[in-house]
Amino acid sequence: METTGRRVVQMSDWAPAQEAMFEESTSGVANQTLVEEENRTATPTQSRFRSMSVSLAWRSRPKSGFFEDDHGGQNLALEKSKSHGFGGRHDDGNSSQGSSSKPEHHHNIKRMLRRASVSLRSGVKGFVHQRTSVPAAAALDADGQQQRPRLFLSPGQGASPHAAARPTTSHSTWHRLRQATSFHRHSRMLYTGHGERTFELDPSPIESPTFPVPGSGEQPPIIPRNTGAAARQAAASACNGVQGYEFMETVVPRPGWLAEDGLDDRESGIGIALTSSEMETYVPADETDIVKVDFISQLPTELAIQILAQLDATTLSTASRVSRDWSQVVRNQHIWRESFLREHTTTYATSRPVKPGTGLGVPAIQPGNDWREMYRAKSELDKRWKKGKAEEVYLNGHTDSIYCLQFDESKIITGSRDRTIRVWDLHTFACKLVIGPPEVVNDGSFALLYDENGNPVHYATVPDLLRTTDGQPRNLIRAHHSTPALYAPPIHHKASILCLQYDDRILVTGSSDSTCIVYNIHSGYRPIRRLKHHNAAVLDLVFDDKHIVTCSKDISICVWDRATGNLLKQLRGHTGPVNAVQMRGNTIVSCSGDFRVKLWNIDTGKNIREFLGHNKGLACSQFSEDGRYVASAGNDKVIRIWDANTGECVHEMKAHDNLVRSLHVDSVSGRLISGSYDSDIKVWDMESGEALLDFPKWHSSWVLSAKSDYRRIISSGQDPKILILDFGAGVRGIEMLESRPPLRQSGVAVEAGGYI
């Protein structure tokens, strides 16, 4: 026998598959009779040709994609084509007998029309693959249970021998042939699911098609068991609502994904109740079960410091009591410095956190700082602010009303109706310098220095420990006597000092004589120049690095060049006296007796916004440090806080029983200080508009000016006294919060003679 390289297929293996392919699946009796008639008339040679001309699985299928014969339309006979490997011959025997003279393409057209008619008759939309037959309704057995479709049963499973059996391709030989010709060369064996029979081990037919069959307009899709678990579960649920395995007559192993708890997703946390016993808190039976790790002792010191630096003071104090090692690490100054700067440099209305060393309660960063003590002192100071616990001190020396003041950590500068400017030491309460016109300063009787009994007129009054029930001091004690230097400069005011402001370089004062004077602080408050343009009293002033802005009873606002003193522009828009001005950046806020608060652009000189709401004349207005909020008050006894960007009134506080003469915005703490003609001083929360503190009748007459910093409230009034409310008095280490050492001004050098 001649040996070739071509693989030989045994007829015993090929015949069952061929017969199965030519069996009738869903056709009627007419198609079956037609096939039998054709088989009788065919010669043995013709039958051999027909059997050998069947398209194998690895050959190309007809372009129409249907597995039908030339007659039945629904039989599974395969067509002959050139791709079958027969050289394009029509080997059905008809060509040799001359019984068929029509060309091959004519038969192809007939077959296409026949297939189209069958598809339309069976209700398939368009040209699709022939679906396997599935009964439309489930059959019931004698017990009333749903039977499996008989089409899926083999004769050995209770099916009638005459029942139409679905063609099967699960024989091992046919399966190997189809697998060898699969386009998915990497998959040599079809996946059959969990617990299912494989084609190679079991030659019996399976109960479902090998590949999924898409649904049509009349029939649902058929999903084979060799697909994914989710698809099989969905198909089974569609049959029975849950699983569908209850309707099978034969015992089929239930896959793992359809176990009793198969629908319970235990891999995720879905469906787990928080109140279940599985989630109960674990309570160790013995302390030895708890793993204790002293990470501070085991970590490098640098890392331990960085961790503890994230804690606040209360937690750090607790941590210091854990062990000796913890206490030693907690003493590190870096930890307390970071905690201090993180918790005590936040602000309410500034553009950035408090910068150390600027006099706002955050000292300059120096190697010798005890940050732990400073943290404790700052915390104690904050508690005293909340409780309103302050020690009051009165400074005496002026002989008439004190209209204006400003202070820092070391000094207070005041201006009075007695036409003098006085500089006070805030630590010793001593008056250091009196600046005034010659007729006042050079009085031969030295009335500015001594009284009729020869005692110094400059002194401080401190309270006795005994107090009345309403909190007012009694049994005041005179202390801190001082004798200031007297200075009569060539340029001076001839009337009351109504307003003033200073920085590290200059002092500017405004007076009822309609002028302003600029002094050089570094040269001993020597006058530099006089600003003269207003034709009425200068009621308020403000300056920055470039400009000096003044307002007057003449209902105008003047903008001056700070470096040269030249008048840059005059702003007009108010119809009443302009009682107060404030400046932030290139924006000016002003208030007037005409009930209006106005915003101005300092570069263009134009009025950019008005705040309407007050119904009486205004006496004071203030800007927050970031320029976001404006506070105003006046004769209607109401304080209003405005949003400078929108003009909306944020808060309206019925503050006092009389005209509100003074306002001060502490942009760091968010506190608003108000002083009134009702002799009261009050503290407000700018964010909520609530009253925080009230100091009633601490002045015997009108309060004309009141300002504050992180530690004190200092005010002045119609009575010639300066009131200091010191919330830091008695706090250990409070002086460490100051930005620089106190300035000791022992005297001022002047041109003529001089006073030391």
Secondary structure as GFF3:
##gff-version 3
##sequence-region A 1 756
A	DSSP	alpha_helix	11	22	.	.	.	ID=ss1
A	DSSP	alpha_helix	29	41	.	.	.	ID=ss2
A	DSSP	alpha_helix	44	52	.	.	.	ID=ss3
A	DSSP	three_ten_helix	82	84	.	.	.	ID=ss4
A	DSSP	alpha_helix	94	97	.	.	.	ID=ss5
A	DSSP	alpha_helix	104	121	.	.	.	ID=ss6
A	DSSP	three_ten_helix	150	152	.	.	.	ID=ss7
A	DSSP	three_ten_helix	155	157	.	.	.	ID=ss8
A	DSSP	alpha_helix	172	180	.	.	.	ID=ss9
A	DSSP	alpha_helix	229	240	.	.	.	ID=ss10
A	DSSP	three_ten_helix	245	247	.	.	.	ID=ss11
A	DSSP	three_ten_helix	256	258	.	.	.	ID=ss12
A	DSSP	three_ten_helix	277	279	.	.	.	ID=ss13
A	DSSP	three_ten_helix	287	289	.	.	.	ID=ss14
A	DSSP	alpha_helix	295	298	.	.	.	ID=ss15
A	DSSP	alpha_helix	301	308	.	.	.	ID=ss16
A	DSSP	alpha_helix	313	319	.	.	.	ID=ss17
A	DSSP	alpha_helix	324	330	.	.	.	ID=ss18
A	DSSP	alpha_helix	333	343	.	.	.	ID=ss19
A	DSSP	alpha_helix	371	387	.	.	.	ID=ss20
A	DSSP	beta_strand	391	396	.	.	.	ID=ss21
A	DSSP	beta_strand	402	407	.	.	.	ID=ss22
A	DSSP	beta_strand	411	416	.	.	.	ID=ss23
A	DSSP	beta_strand	421	425	.	.	.	ID=ss24
A	DSSP	beta_strand	431	435	.	.	.	ID=ss25
A	DSSP	alpha_helix	438	441	.	.	.	ID=ss26
A	DSSP	beta_strand	458	462	.	.	.	ID=ss27
A	DSSP	beta_strand	477	482	.	.	.	ID=ss28
A	DSSP	beta_strand	485	487	.	.	.	ID=ss29
A	DSSP	beta_strand	497	502	.	.	.	ID=ss30
A	DSSP	beta_strand	506	511	.	.	.	ID=ss31
A	DSSP	beta_strand	515	520	.	.	.	ID=ss32
A	DSSP	beta_strand	526	532	.	.	.	ID=ss33
A	DSSP	beta_strand	538	543	.	.	.	ID=ss34
A	DSSP	beta_strand	547	552	.	.	.	ID=ss35
A	DSSP	beta_strand	556	561	.	.	.	ID=ss36
A	DSSP	beta_strand	567	572	.	.	.	ID=ss37
A	DSSP	beta_strand	578	584	.	.	.	ID=ss38
A	DSSP	beta_strand	587	592	.	.	.	ID=ss39
A	DSSP	beta_strand	597	601	.	.	.	ID=ss40
A	DSSP	beta_strand	607	611	.	.	.	ID=ss41
A	DSSP	beta_strand	618	623	.	.	.	ID=ss42
A	DSSP	beta_strand	629	634	.	.	.	ID=ss43
A	DSSP	beta_strand	638	643	.	.	.	ID=ss44
A	DSSP	beta_strand	649	654	.	.	.	ID=ss45
A	DSSP	beta_strand	660	666	.	.	.	ID=ss46
A	DSSP	beta_strand	671	676	.	.	.	ID=ss47
A	DSSP	beta_strand	681	685	.	.	.	ID=ss48
A	DSSP	beta_strand	691	695	.	.	.	ID=ss49
A	DSSP	beta_strand	703	708	.	.	.	ID=ss50
A	DSSP	beta_strand	712	717	.	.	.	ID=ss51
A	DSSP	beta_strand	721	726	.	.	.	ID=ss52
A	DSSP	three_ten_helix	734	737	.	.	.	ID=ss53
###
